[in-house]
């Protein structure tokens, strides 16, 4: 895997985690 592939994977995981946090907290976070 190239550095670019790793970074893209990390960004996707971060997005999933943030979506889960928003869903769990029931809040909409602006700026994320």
N, C-alpha and C positions, 0 to 999 in steps of 0.2 A: 504493500500500500504506500502511496505517496503521502507527503505531508498534507497536500490538498485534500486527499480522501479522508485522512484522519480528522482534519478540521471540519469538514462537512459532516462527518458522522457525529462529532462532538456537538456541533450546532443543532443537529436534528435531535439529539438526546436532550440538550438543554431546553429545546422548544417543548418536547414531550413533558419534561419535568415541570416546566412553568405552567403548561396547560393543566397538568394534574393538580398543582398547587392551587391554581385559580378555581378549578372545579371543586376541590376539597374545601376551600375557604369560602366559596360562594361569592367571591368578590371579583370585580374586573380591575385588573391592574393596568393603569395607563403608563406608558413609557417603557413597556417591555416588549 
